[in-house]
Amino acid sequence: MMTLPDQKPQTDTHAYVLTKSDIDNTPETKHVHQFNEQAIRHTVSLSDIVGLTKCGLHLVRVEAGDETTTHHYHEESDEFIYMLSGELSLRYGDEQYQLRAGDFVGFPAHGAPHSMRNDSDADATYLMGGSRPDIDITLYPEIKRKMYNIHGKKEYVDFEDLGEV
């Protein structure tokens, strides 16, 4: 591996290894979506634990009846999910899909809006991942809103309040 003169290769790899036991013993964080109180995810942010900054990978649990987000898409960030257990109803663009363990879905930047809901009577779990650009814009077409994420600071504006420069 080539390094710059002022960089040392990381030799303490222990901080980057999470065992199943480590993950099982990490408390979930409850996330309620900022624009949808019915969208509740219980998350272990694996990438954050090991200090990854360019991509995110999260173990997510969604309880029966809950949604995952507000229908949206990103301008700069690619996203994906890989179903581990349970079932989720995916609305992706104008299509509906039933997702089960082993299913994978990619959500490319500038792609169709997407959102999921757990319509079953059991929890659903999945891995959610994606890129972490320094600047991203998330569009929420149904609520007519844009959210700007600039170096970790988030702000939003409603479409009706957008102005041309």
The 8 nearest C-alpha neighbors of each residue, nearest first, counted from 0:
[[1, 2, 8, 3, 7, 9, 6, 10],
 [0, 2, 3, 8, 4, 6, 7, 5],
 [3, 1, 6, 0, 4, 7, 8, 5],
 [2, 4, 6, 5, 1, 7, 8, 0],
 [5, 3, 6, 2, 7, 1, 8, 0],
 [6, 4, 3, 7, 2, 8, 1, 9],
 [7, 5, 3, 4, 2, 8, 9, 1],
 [6, 8, 9, 5, 2, 4, 3, 10],
 [7, 9, 10, 6, 2, 0, 1, 11],
 [10, 8, 11, 7, 12, 6, 14, 15],
 [9, 11, 12, 8, 7, 13, 14, 15],
 [12, 10, 13, 9, 14, 15, 8, 16],
 [11, 13, 15, 14, 10, 16, 9, 49],
 [12, 14, 15, 16, 11, 17, 10, 49],
 [15, 13, 12, 16, 49, 11, 17, 50],
 [16, 14, 49, 13, 12, 17, 50, 48],
 [15, 17, 13, 14, 18, 12, 49, 21],
 [18, 16, 21, 22, 15, 19, 20, 14],
 [17, 19, 21, 20, 22, 16, 23, 24],
 [18, 20, 22, 21, 23, 17, 24, 16],
 [19, 21, 23, 18, 22, 24, 17, 25],
 [22, 20, 18, 24, 19, 23, 17, 25],
 [21, 23, 19, 25, 24, 20, 18, 17],
 [22, 24, 20, 21, 25, 19, 26, 18],
 [25, 23, 21, 22, 20, 26, 19, 27],
 [24, 26, 22, 23, 21, 27, 43, 20],
 [27, 25, 24, 28, 43, 23, 22, 42],
 [28, 26, 42, 43, 41, 29, 25, 44],
 [27, 29, 42, 41, 30, 43, 26, 40],
 [28, 30, 41, 40, 42, 27, 31, 39],
 [31, 29, 40, 39, 41, 32, 28, 42],
 [30, 32, 39, 38, 36, 33, 29, 40],
 [33, 31, 35, 38, 34, 68, 36, 30],
 [32, 34, 35, 31, 36, 38, 30, 69],
 [33, 35, 32, 69, 36, 68, 38, 31],
 [36, 34, 32, 37, 38, 33, 69, 68],
 [35, 37, 38, 31, 32, 34, 39, 33],
 [38, 36, 35, 66, 65, 39, 31, 32],
 [39, 37, 66, 67, 68, 36, 32, 35],
 [38, 40, 31, 30, 67, 37, 65, 66],
 [39, 41, 30, 61, 29, 60, 42, 67],
 [42, 40, 29, 60, 28, 27, 59, 30],
 [43, 41, 59, 27, 28, 58, 40, 44],
 [42, 44, 27, 58, 57, 45, 28, 59],
 [45, 43, 57, 47, 46, 42, 56, 58],
 [44, 46, 48, 57, 47, 56, 43, 49],
 [45, 47, 51, 56, 55, 49, 48, 44],
 [48, 46, 50, 44, 49, 45, 51, 55],
 [47, 49, 45, 46, 50, 44, 51, 15],
 [50, 48, 15, 46, 47, 51, 14, 45],
 [51, 49, 47, 48, 46, 52, 15, 14],
 [52, 50, 46, 47, 49, 53, 54, 55],
 [51, 53, 54, 50, 131, 55, 47, 46],
 [54, 52, 131, 51, 130, 55, 132, 133],
 [55, 53, 130, 131, 129, 52, 51, 56],
 [54, 56, 128, 129, 46, 130, 57, 131],
 [57, 55, 128, 46, 127, 45, 44, 129],
 [56, 58, 44, 127, 45, 126, 43, 59],
 [57, 59, 126, 43, 42, 125, 44, 127],
 [60, 58, 42, 125, 124, 41, 57, 126],
 [59, 61, 124, 41, 123, 40, 42, 62],
 [62, 60, 123, 40, 122, 65, 41, 124],
 [61, 63, 122, 65, 64, 60, 123, 121],
 [64, 62, 120, 117, 121, 122, 65, 119],
 [63, 65, 117, 118, 62, 66, 116, 119],
 [66, 64, 117, 63, 62, 38, 37, 116],
 [65, 67, 116, 38, 115, 37, 68, 117],
 [66, 68, 38, 115, 39, 116, 40, 114],
 [69, 67, 38, 114, 66, 32, 70, 35],
 [68, 70, 71, 35, 114, 34, 139, 38],
 [69, 71, 114, 113, 112, 139, 68, 141],
 [72, 70, 139, 112, 138, 113, 69, 137],
 [71, 73, 112, 138, 137, 111, 110, 113],
 [74, 72, 137, 108, 76, 75, 136, 109],
 [73, 75, 109, 108, 136, 135, 76, 137],
 [76, 74, 108, 135, 73, 132, 77, 136],
 [77, 75, 108, 130, 73, 74, 132, 131],
 [76, 78, 107, 108, 129, 130, 106, 75],
 [79, 77, 129, 106, 128, 105, 107, 76],
 [80, 78, 105, 128, 104, 106, 127, 129],
 [79, 81, 127, 126, 104, 103, 125, 128],
 [80, 82, 103, 126, 125, 102, 83, 101],
 [81, 83, 125, 100, 102, 101, 84, 99],
 [84, 82, 100, 125, 124, 101, 81, 85],
 [85, 83, 100, 124, 123, 82, 99, 86],
 [84, 86, 123, 99, 122, 100, 124, 121],
 [87, 85, 99, 98, 123, 117, 119, 84],
 [86, 88, 117, 98, 116, 97, 89, 115],
 [87, 89, 97, 116, 115, 96, 98, 117],
 [90, 88, 115, 96, 95, 114, 91, 87],
 [89, 91, 95, 114, 113, 94, 115, 92],
 [92, 90, 113, 94, 112, 93, 89, 95],
 [91, 93, 111, 112, 94, 113, 90, 95],
 [92, 94, 91, 95, 90, 111, 112, 113],
 [95, 93, 91, 92, 90, 96, 89, 113],
 [94, 96, 90, 89, 91, 97, 93, 88],
 [97, 95, 89, 88, 98, 90, 94, 91],
 [96, 98, 88, 87, 89, 99, 86, 95],
 [99, 97, 87, 86, 102, 88, 96, 89],
 [98, 100, 86, 102, 85, 82, 101, 84],
 [101, 99, 83, 82, 84, 102, 85, 98],
 [100, 102, 82, 83, 99, 103, 81, 84],
 [103, 101, 82, 100, 99, 81, 98, 104],
 [102, 104, 81, 80, 82, 101, 105, 79],
 [105, 103, 80, 79, 106, 81, 102, 78],
 [106, 104, 79, 78, 107, 80, 103, 77],
 [105, 107, 78, 79, 77, 110, 104, 108],
 [108, 106, 77, 110, 105, 78, 109, 76],
 [107, 109, 77, 74, 76, 75, 73, 110],
 [108, 110, 74, 73, 107, 72, 111, 75],
 [111, 109, 107, 108, 106, 72, 112, 73],
 [110, 112, 92, 72, 91, 113, 109, 106],
 [113, 111, 71, 72, 92, 70, 91, 110],
 [114, 112, 91, 70, 71, 90, 92, 111],
 [113, 115, 70, 90, 68, 89, 69, 67],
 [116, 114, 89, 67, 88, 66, 90, 87],
 [115, 117, 66, 88, 87, 65, 118, 67],
 [116, 118, 87, 64, 63, 119, 65, 66],
 [119, 117, 64, 116, 63, 87, 88, 120],
 [120, 118, 117, 121, 63, 86, 64, 87],
 [119, 121, 63, 118, 122, 64, 117, 62],
 [122, 120, 63, 119, 123, 85, 62, 86],
 [121, 123, 62, 63, 61, 85, 60, 124],
 [122, 124, 85, 61, 84, 60, 86, 121],
 [125, 123, 60, 84, 83, 59, 82, 61],
 [126, 124, 82, 83, 59, 81, 58, 127],
 [125, 127, 58, 81, 80, 57, 59, 82],
 [128, 126, 80, 57, 56, 79, 125, 58],
 [129, 127, 56, 55, 79, 78, 57, 80],
 [128, 130, 78, 77, 55, 54, 79, 131],
 [129, 131, 54, 76, 77, 132, 53, 55],
 [132, 130, 54, 53, 76, 133, 129, 55],
 [131, 133, 134, 130, 135, 76, 75, 53],
 [132, 134, 150, 149, 131, 135, 151, 148],
 [133, 135, 149, 132, 148, 150, 136, 75],
 [136, 134, 75, 148, 147, 74, 132, 137],
 [135, 137, 147, 74, 146, 73, 148, 138],
 [138, 136, 73, 146, 72, 145, 74, 147],
 [137, 139, 145, 71, 72, 140, 144, 73],
 [138, 140, 71, 144, 141, 142, 143, 70],
 [139, 141, 143, 142, 138, 144, 71, 70],
 [142, 140, 143, 139, 70, 144, 71, 69],
 [141, 143, 140, 144, 139, 157, 69, 70],
 [144, 142, 140, 158, 141, 139, 157, 145],
 [143, 145, 157, 139, 158, 142, 156, 138],
 [146, 144, 138, 156, 155, 137, 139, 157],
 [145, 147, 155, 137, 154, 136, 156, 138],
 [146, 148, 136, 154, 153, 155, 135, 149],
 [149, 147, 153, 135, 152, 134, 151, 136],
 [148, 150, 134, 152, 151, 133, 147, 153],
 [149, 151, 133, 152, 134, 148, 132, 153],
 [152, 150, 149, 148, 153, 133, 134, 147],
 [151, 153, 149, 148, 150, 154, 147, 134],
 [154, 152, 148, 147, 151, 149, 146, 155],
 [155, 153, 147, 146, 148, 152, 156, 149],
 [156, 154, 146, 145, 147, 157, 153, 144],
 [155, 157, 145, 144, 158, 146, 160, 161],
 [156, 158, 144, 160, 159, 143, 145, 161],
 [157, 159, 143, 161, 144, 160, 156, 145],
 [160, 158, 157, 161, 143, 156, 162, 144],
 [159, 161, 158, 157, 162, 156, 144, 163],
 [162, 160, 158, 159, 157, 163, 156, 145],
 [163, 161, 160, 164, 159, 158, 156, 157],
 [162, 164, 161, 160, 158, 159, 156, 157],
 [163, 162, 161, 160, 158, 159, 156, 157]]
